[in-house]
Amino acid sequence: MAIHLLDEPMVGLPPEAILLSELVVRPIREAERTRFDELLATKHYLKNARVVGRAVRYIAEYKGKWVALLVFNSAAYHLKAREHWLRWSARQVVQRRHLLAQNSRFLVLVPPARCPNLGSRVLSLACARLARDWQEAFGLPVLAVETFVDSQRFRGTCYRAAGWQALGLTQGYGRVWRDFYTDTQHPKELWVRALGPDALALLRSEELPTVLAQQEPRLSPACPVATEHLGSLWEHFREWVKDPRKKRGKRHGLATVLSTAALAVSAGCRGLHAIFEFAASLNHGQRRQLRCWPRTGHPRQYDVPSERTFRRVLKKVDSDEIKTALVAWMQQQDPRPLEVLHLDGKVVKNAEPAPPWRQAPSRAEPSEIPPELQKPKADKALTLVNFITSEQRLVDQIAVPQDTNEEAAVAAHFPKMDLAGVCVTADAAHTTKANCRQLTVEQGGDYLFILKGNQPHALAKAEQLLPGAFPPSG
């Protein structure tokens, strides 16, 4: 915390009106750092000059005589009252915390009876220049400040006089490491102040201006599933996927690892390191729902699997079992009848291609695609075709054999699916007479396919039969 008042007399000072009018607040010089720290370590009640993160140190002086010392440094990680005041979500706290600073030390060297308004005057002068000095020192803006007042020692009068606002008592926890907190059993009063007439409105805005938004740190994507539904995802993986690992030495359950990885990929993560960063960004409520490993000595806190754990597990697990578990869980979350089904082929880099067909499936009639276009398109990588709804629900997924392409693999898979009353959409590669007849005549479905230049004869015939503007082609 901040303020500490000395009772020792200081000679050579003018009357209060003159002192306040000629008072100067400036950053310390490098040669003054030793004396500055010694005064804080010996005169301030915390007996400590060390602060966390970025820091700007100020000296308030009158004609070269030091009358007060201040330190502003990086803001606290989490403060419920502060987040409520700023109307920030959990992600906004991480993205915008750098826009705040904390007054962590304030030592007034003049007895309050000698100059009762000195503290508020020093605070006002320091806050007036803090944004500029912080920008020059770190290249970052600061729009508001916070501090803690020990209510057992002080009443925060000088902060109130300088335009600060009290938000109430903290819960009395102190952070000792990232996500590690200890109960100090000594709540303090939180005070805040916006630095400028528009600062609070900017901090509360849904989107920051471009200049400020460029300074926001890159975050892992948010969890795409509500916390209350994470437990059911874990249950499906536990039920549908068999753990290939030996029992000895296991720490994290298979369902925990797979649930976390599935959430990370669906949130847009690419690669094992991104999956681990996503896992590390989960809060402890989400980790509890995913049955993460409890931290020893820290109740209600949980550790996530490491990057190496994700790597080892994903190498061993059966991918078909993962698909089955995900399809079953998504169907439980969205049980509406299937109406529209979209085909979306993706090439998976750094993955071995699927085994070739042992026997090519028979077709009711020959393919209309020229033979040169039926060759494998990604013979050095794995091609997956996702069958998804318009709400991005996975209905099925197939791996394309390495000796063919996705068009032939999809055509062979259609008879295995129940497509009655379903409209299937796909890109132009799947626009063949055999596929259309299979969907409509054989399976009672419908289709919306694109016709373009990869089938010149069919395109020319369509242009002949449908001259002029024909919606939706225009």
Legacy VTK file of the C-alpha trace (Angstrom):
# vtk DataFile Version 3.0
C-alpha trace
ASCII
DATASET POLYDATA
POINTS 474 float
0.000 0.000 0.000
0.639 3.641 -0.288
0.618 6.453 2.222
2.748 6.815 5.303
3.059 10.082 7.253
6.078 11.033 9.328
5.777 12.824 12.633
9.353 14.100 12.527
9.618 17.922 12.182
11.103 19.376 8.992
12.684 22.805 9.199
13.127 25.387 6.478
9.674 25.108 4.932
7.475 28.152 4.167
3.788 28.526 5.085
1.496 25.941 3.537
0.075 28.237 0.856
3.526 29.052 -0.502
4.707 25.437 -0.236
1.741 24.085 -2.184
1.960 26.742 -4.889
5.705 26.170 -5.491
5.689 22.396 -5.047
7.260 20.363 -7.864
6.671 16.658 -8.587
9.195 15.021 -10.915
10.571 11.540 -11.729
13.680 10.581 -9.804
17.119 10.679 -11.366
19.257 7.565 -11.465
21.719 9.006 -8.951
18.846 9.526 -6.468
17.620 5.926 -6.505
19.718 4.750 -3.554
18.547 7.532 -1.241
14.965 7.086 -2.488
14.948 3.361 -1.662
16.633 3.889 1.698
13.951 6.348 2.777
11.170 3.942 1.801
12.916 1.013 3.478
13.449 2.893 6.728
10.596 5.426 6.976
7.647 3.699 5.272
5.736 1.266 7.468
6.074 -1.560 4.900
9.883 -1.327 5.253
10.292 -2.334 1.622
11.100 -0.353 -1.524
10.642 -3.234 -3.993
7.628 -3.199 -6.328
6.313 -5.551 -9.020
6.316 -4.932 -12.769
6.786 -1.587 -14.472
7.418 1.322 -12.118
7.636 5.114 -12.220
9.079 6.811 -9.117
8.386 10.431 -8.198
9.877 12.968 -5.833
7.854 15.929 -4.554
10.193 18.758 -3.592
10.250 22.391 -2.575
13.360 24.225 -3.797
15.373 21.002 -3.787
14.078 19.771 -0.395
12.276 16.412 -0.603
8.820 16.505 0.968
7.202 13.314 -0.387
8.001 10.140 -2.354
5.664 8.165 -4.616
5.871 4.939 -6.615
3.434 3.899 -9.339
3.786 0.380 -10.718
1.811 -2.312 -12.561
-1.765 -2.859 -11.421
-3.008 -5.836 -9.418
-3.982 -8.967 -11.349
-7.528 -9.421 -10.062
-9.714 -7.088 -8.006
-13.431 -7.849 -7.986
-14.470 -4.337 -6.970
-12.230 -2.757 -9.607
-13.541 -5.027 -12.369
-17.100 -4.170 -11.320
-16.279 -0.453 -11.427
-14.804 -0.804 -14.917
-17.511 -3.284 -16.066
-14.848 -5.637 -17.389
-15.269 -9.281 -18.264
-12.600 -11.790 -17.314
-10.989 -11.551 -20.759
-11.067 -7.758 -20.722
-9.173 -7.797 -17.421
-6.294 -9.641 -19.087
-6.451 -7.534 -22.252
-6.726 -4.115 -20.600
-4.918 -4.449 -17.296
-1.887 -2.690 -18.774
-4.018 0.476 -18.995
-3.988 0.721 -15.185
-1.267 1.633 -12.705
-1.071 1.228 -8.946
0.188 3.728 -6.402
2.035 1.205 -4.257
4.135 3.591 -2.148
3.423 7.103 -0.856
5.674 8.533 1.841
4.980 12.075 3.095
8.054 13.491 4.835
6.256 16.527 6.318
4.139 16.100 9.491
0.407 16.443 8.661
-0.055 19.104 11.331
2.558 21.244 9.569
0.940 21.007 6.104
-2.360 19.090 6.133
-3.091 19.524 2.414
0.321 18.413 1.166
-0.676 14.791 0.507
-3.622 15.588 -1.754
-1.604 18.232 -3.600
1.225 15.779 -4.307
-1.236 13.154 -5.523
-2.925 15.625 -7.860
0.372 16.776 -9.379
1.603 13.192 -9.807
-1.625 12.017 -11.465
-1.559 15.018 -13.795
1.726 13.863 -15.343
1.608 10.085 -14.827
0.039 9.244 -18.211
2.716 11.184 -20.088
5.602 9.783 -18.053
4.272 6.212 -18.323
3.969 6.541 -22.097
7.529 7.867 -22.386
8.958 5.154 -20.145
7.143 2.081 -21.479
5.417 3.108 -24.701
2.041 2.251 -23.179
-0.860 4.460 -22.128
-2.333 4.476 -18.623
-5.911 5.634 -18.097
-6.625 4.979 -14.413
-4.846 4.365 -11.124
-5.588 2.314 -8.031
-4.192 2.007 -4.525
-4.788 0.219 -1.243
-5.255 2.026 2.049
-4.726 0.179 5.315
-7.953 1.154 7.081
-6.470 0.179 10.447
-3.874 2.942 10.045
-5.386 5.586 7.731
-8.706 6.907 6.490
-7.639 7.830 2.950
-8.466 11.506 3.438
-5.788 12.768 1.068
-6.980 10.398 -1.687
-10.560 11.576 -1.320
-9.397 15.196 -1.469
-7.404 14.434 -4.640
-10.469 13.052 -6.439
-10.042 9.331 -5.758
-13.020 7.045 -5.134
-13.258 4.328 -2.478
-14.618 0.993 -3.749
-14.673 -0.926 -0.480
-12.539 -3.548 1.231
-10.589 -6.253 -0.572
-10.908 -9.934 0.384
-7.516 -9.914 2.060
-5.657 -12.188 -0.366
-2.187 -11.436 -1.674
-0.774 -12.883 -4.905
2.518 -14.733 -4.500
2.703 -16.163 -8.050
0.501 -16.517 -11.098
-2.811 -18.009 -9.895
-1.306 -18.562 -6.416
-2.789 -16.519 -3.580
-2.341 -16.490 0.179
-4.778 -15.227 2.785
-3.200 -12.260 4.579
-6.247 -11.945 6.871
-5.814 -8.177 6.535
-8.296 -6.616 4.064
-7.473 -3.150 2.764
-9.589 -0.439 1.234
-9.399 -0.055 -2.535
-9.310 3.459 -4.036
-9.384 4.328 -7.758
-9.222 7.356 -10.017
-9.580 7.845 -13.777
-6.852 9.950 -15.409
-8.807 12.308 -17.626
-12.421 13.196 -18.410
-12.828 10.471 -21.087
-10.644 7.802 -19.490
-13.394 5.927 -17.671
-15.641 5.848 -20.739
-12.774 4.430 -22.820
-12.023 1.739 -20.258
-15.687 0.712 -20.107
-16.217 0.670 -23.882
-16.931 -2.627 -25.635
-14.157 -1.972 -28.160
-11.136 0.240 -27.618
-10.023 2.790 -30.215
-7.525 1.445 -32.733
-4.559 3.138 -31.041
-5.352 1.451 -27.717
-6.511 -1.851 -29.212
-3.122 -2.323 -30.877
-1.543 -2.481 -27.419
-3.766 -5.334 -26.225
-1.825 -8.559 -25.593
-2.567 -11.643 -27.649
-4.829 -13.990 -25.717
-5.721 -17.614 -26.088
-9.221 -17.952 -27.554
-12.112 -18.144 -25.139
-13.615 -21.495 -24.229
-16.359 -22.137 -26.832
-18.532 -24.167 -24.434
-20.318 -22.894 -21.339
-18.799 -24.083 -18.073
-21.917 -25.991 -17.011
-21.702 -28.181 -20.161
-18.029 -29.140 -19.815
-18.807 -32.007 -17.448
-20.966 -33.753 -20.051
-18.153 -33.512 -22.623
-15.806 -35.138 -20.122
-18.357 -37.906 -19.489
-18.635 -38.703 -23.205
-14.886 -39.021 -23.644
-14.666 -41.241 -20.578
-17.455 -43.470 -21.909
-16.498 -43.692 -25.582
-12.673 -43.602 -25.670
-10.428 -46.295 -24.267
-7.226 -45.186 -22.535
-4.235 -46.769 -24.349
-1.774 -45.800 -21.593
-0.443 -47.981 -18.817
-1.996 -47.434 -15.415
1.304 -46.690 -13.712
2.479 -43.079 -13.799
-0.740 -41.523 -15.079
-1.637 -38.183 -13.536
-4.210 -36.606 -15.820
-7.172 -38.684 -16.949
-7.634 -39.418 -20.634
-11.038 -37.734 -20.702
-9.483 -34.576 -19.224
-6.736 -34.421 -21.853
-9.080 -35.115 -24.771
-11.799 -32.725 -23.576
-9.294 -29.906 -23.195
-7.714 -30.579 -26.598
-11.123 -30.749 -28.309
-12.170 -27.429 -26.782
-8.882 -25.829 -27.833
-9.172 -26.993 -31.444
-12.813 -25.917 -31.693
-11.764 -22.504 -30.335
-9.283 -22.140 -33.207
-6.004 -23.354 -31.688
-3.497 -24.876 -34.085
-0.658 -26.982 -32.727
0.214 -28.510 -29.386
1.687 -25.346 -27.896
-1.490 -23.403 -28.694
-3.543 -26.188 -27.093
-1.463 -25.968 -23.927
-1.762 -22.165 -23.821
-5.524 -22.526 -24.160
-5.559 -25.031 -21.288
-3.484 -22.693 -19.121
-5.960 -19.864 -19.779
-8.912 -21.845 -18.370
-10.155 -20.639 -15.018
-10.350 -22.983 -12.051
-14.100 -23.433 -12.410
-13.619 -24.741 -15.950
-10.704 -26.911 -14.828
-12.824 -28.420 -12.093
-15.528 -29.371 -14.605
-12.857 -31.062 -16.748
-11.574 -33.004 -13.699
-8.070 -31.492 -13.824
-5.504 -32.507 -11.222
-5.997 -30.735 -7.829
-3.103 -28.621 -6.580
-1.561 -29.843 -3.389
-2.151 -27.410 -0.552
-4.344 -25.124 -2.667
-8.028 -26.012 -2.355
-10.251 -25.265 -5.350
-7.228 -24.876 -7.628
-6.255 -27.293 -10.394
-3.347 -27.948 -12.758
-3.815 -28.590 -16.474
-1.924 -31.206 -18.539
1.456 -30.167 -19.887
2.300 -29.797 -23.555
4.212 -33.105 -23.446
1.154 -34.850 -21.992
-1.011 -33.624 -24.867
1.625 -34.824 -27.345
1.943 -38.314 -25.851
-1.804 -38.888 -25.470
-2.819 -37.658 -28.926
-0.235 -39.939 -30.538
-1.695 -43.047 -28.891
-5.442 -42.501 -28.840
-7.810 -43.935 -31.471
-9.049 -41.091 -33.678
-12.256 -42.937 -34.626
-13.191 -43.222 -30.957
-12.610 -39.479 -30.520
-14.870 -38.751 -33.493
-17.595 -41.028 -32.143
-17.474 -39.357 -28.735
-17.630 -35.851 -30.219
-20.488 -36.700 -32.590
-22.491 -38.229 -29.736
-21.862 -35.257 -27.443
-22.751 -32.669 -30.100
-25.945 -34.526 -30.904
-26.845 -34.464 -27.214
-26.225 -30.721 -27.060
-28.195 -30.062 -30.268
-30.841 -32.799 -30.726
-32.764 -31.018 -33.496
-33.464 -33.093 -36.630
-30.890 -32.793 -39.375
-32.001 -30.413 -42.133
-28.869 -29.103 -43.888
-25.549 -30.928 -44.199
-22.406 -29.331 -45.574
-19.315 -31.163 -46.808
-16.000 -29.536 -45.940
-12.679 -31.161 -46.848
-9.513 -30.211 -44.954
-5.896 -31.236 -45.436
-4.114 -31.957 -42.146
-0.436 -31.068 -42.327
2.228 -33.180 -40.604
-0.162 -36.148 -40.518
0.295 -39.429 -42.368
-2.249 -40.063 -45.161
-4.985 -42.610 -44.572
-4.347 -46.181 -45.800
-5.395 -46.937 -49.383
-8.613 -48.690 -50.238
-8.288 -52.470 -50.157
-11.050 -52.658 -52.746
-12.488 -49.670 -54.531
-16.241 -49.282 -53.888
-18.548 -49.989 -56.775
-20.563 -47.142 -58.302
-24.025 -47.385 -59.859
-22.697 -45.583 -62.897
-19.279 -44.333 -63.960
-17.928 -41.061 -62.600
-18.341 -38.023 -64.800
-15.116 -36.453 -63.506
-12.218 -36.802 -65.966
-9.698 -39.479 -64.902
-6.905 -36.929 -64.421
-9.033 -35.179 -61.776
-9.708 -38.381 -59.853
-6.112 -38.732 -58.715
-5.127 -38.084 -55.076
-4.799 -34.387 -54.305
-2.818 -34.659 -51.055
-0.889 -37.927 -51.185
1.627 -36.706 -48.569
-0.879 -35.528 -45.962
-4.124 -36.610 -44.351
-7.353 -35.321 -45.899
-10.452 -35.278 -43.704
-13.997 -34.563 -44.869
-16.296 -33.135 -42.209
-20.046 -33.505 -42.484
-21.330 -30.517 -40.503
-24.630 -28.711 -40.013
-25.232 -25.008 -40.537
-24.746 -24.634 -36.756
-21.270 -26.234 -37.048
-22.377 -29.492 -35.411
-20.237 -32.423 -36.518
-22.408 -35.226 -37.872
-19.728 -37.476 -39.351
-16.141 -37.443 -40.544
-14.169 -39.613 -42.932
-10.502 -39.921 -43.795
-9.796 -39.950 -47.522
-7.747 -43.000 -48.587
-4.389 -42.016 -49.995
-5.052 -43.625 -53.390
-8.084 -41.472 -54.196
-9.577 -38.042 -53.474
-12.364 -36.634 -51.338
-14.982 -36.665 -54.119
-14.733 -40.423 -54.566
-14.529 -41.032 -50.813
-17.660 -38.965 -50.157
-19.588 -40.695 -52.941
-18.727 -44.069 -51.395
-19.781 -42.859 -47.941
-23.193 -41.449 -48.892
-24.981 -44.852 -48.799
-23.886 -45.319 -45.174
-25.734 -42.195 -44.025
-29.408 -41.481 -43.392
-30.047 -38.443 -45.593
-33.830 -38.644 -46.044
-35.231 -35.107 -46.004
-31.749 -33.568 -45.705
-30.344 -30.937 -48.083
-26.663 -31.571 -48.808
-24.403 -28.714 -49.896
-20.859 -28.976 -51.225
-18.410 -27.272 -53.544
-18.245 -27.820 -57.290
-16.015 -30.891 -57.050
-18.971 -32.965 -55.831
-21.332 -31.849 -58.617
-21.764 -35.090 -60.556
-24.842 -36.799 -61.946
-24.157 -39.955 -59.952
-23.957 -38.074 -56.629
-27.149 -36.136 -57.342
-29.035 -39.314 -58.275
-27.701 -41.105 -55.188
-28.921 -38.324 -52.873
-32.352 -37.835 -54.404
-33.472 -41.166 -55.863
-31.628 -43.617 -53.649
-31.690 -41.811 -50.274
-34.590 -39.370 -50.450
-32.541 -36.251 -49.857
-31.877 -33.048 -51.755
-28.824 -31.067 -52.771
-27.501 -27.604 -53.542
-24.348 -27.970 -55.637
-22.252 -25.506 -57.636
-21.502 -25.982 -61.317
-18.452 -24.330 -62.830
-15.620 -24.775 -65.285
-14.207 -28.043 -63.956
-17.049 -29.768 -65.855
-17.154 -27.852 -69.157
-19.718 -30.102 -70.896
-22.200 -29.983 -68.022
-21.680 -26.229 -67.632
-22.275 -25.613 -71.327
-25.442 -27.702 -71.228
-26.722 -25.803 -68.176
-26.052 -22.460 -69.855
-27.954 -23.676 -72.900
-30.969 -24.838 -70.913
-30.970 -21.867 -68.503
-30.212 -18.783 -70.583
-30.060 -15.306 -69.123
-30.140 -14.343 -65.458
-31.276 -17.244 -63.326
-31.292 -16.803 -59.532
-29.207 -17.161 -57.527
-26.473 -17.023 -60.193
-27.458 -13.534 -61.332
LINES 1 475
474 0 1 2 3 4 5 6 7 8 9 10 11 12 13 14 15 16 17 18 19 20 21 22 23 24 25 26 27 28 29 30 31 32 33 34 35 36 37 38 39 40 41 42 43 44 45 46 47 48 49 50 51 52 53 54 55 56 57 58 59 60 61 62 63 64 65 66 67 68 69 70 71 72 73 74 75 76 77 78 79 80 81 82 83 84 85 86 87 88 89 90 91 92 93 94 95 96 97 98 99 100 101 102 103 104 105 106 107 108 109 110 111 112 113 114 115 116 117 118 119 120 121 122 123 124 125 126 127 128 129 130 131 132 133 134 135 136 137 138 139 140 141 142 143 144 145 146 147 148 149 150 151 152 153 154 155 156 157 158 159 160 161 162 163 164 165 166 167 168 169 170 171 172 173 174 175 176 177 178 179 180 181 182 183 184 185 186 187 188 189 190 191 192 193 194 195 196 197 198 199 200 201 202 203 204 205 206 207 208 209 210 211 212 213 214 215 216 217 218 219 220 221 222 223 224 225 226 227 228 229 230 231 232 233 234 235 236 237 238 239 240 241 242 243 244 245 246 247 248 249 250 251 252 253 254 255 256 257 258 259 260 261 262 263 264 265 266 267 268 269 270 271 272 273 274 275 276 277 278 279 280 281 282 283 284 285 286 287 288 289 290 291 292 293 294 295 296 297 298 299 300 301 302 303 304 305 306 307 308 309 310 311 312 313 314 315 316 317 318 319 320 321 322 323 324 325 326 327 328 329 330 331 332 333 334 335 336 337 338 339 340 341 342 343 344 345 346 347 348 349 350 351 352 353 354 355 356 357 358 359 360 361 362 363 364 365 366 367 368 369 370 371 372 373 374 375 376 377 378 379 380 381 382 383 384 385 386 387 388 389 390 391 392 393 394 395 396 397 398 399 400 401 402 403 404 405 406 407 408 409 410 411 412 413 414 415 416 417 418 419 420 421 422 423 424 425 426 427 428 429 430 431 432 433 434 435 436 437 438 439 440 441 442 443 444 445 446 447 448 449 450 451 452 453 454 455 456 457 458 459 460 461 462 463 464 465 466 467 468 469 470 471 472 473
